[in-house]
């Protein structure tokens, strides 16, 4: 039985918490992938349940940045081929898109 569902930190999937089952949870993408788990979640939502977003908005920028930054390998390749200034520009673009909130 589904107990609750939350938006994952990656902001591209849901984590669905289960009760009285062999598994404790399952994950599904935020868009319908046609899987049995997705259909199960949709049925639960159709019953009037809601997906929660427990992430604190003040720290959400860090998650958004983390999934937007190029991989470490790509960053090192960028530095090697294009220099530190080009790498800084790439990183700064992500920081500008997802700014750290003011306290």
Number of C-alpha atoms within 10 A of each C-alpha: 10 17 13 17 22 17 20 20 18 13 15 12 15 23 19 22 16 16 12 9 9 7 9 12 15 15 17 21 15 14 10 12 11 9 11 10 15 20 14 14 24 13 12 18 13 10 9 7 15 12 15 12 14 10 14 8 10 11 11 17 16 16 15 18 19 14 14 15 16 15 11 9 9 12 18 15 13 18 15 11 11 11 12 14 11 14 18 13 11 15 16 14 13 17 17 10 12 16 14 14 10 5 4
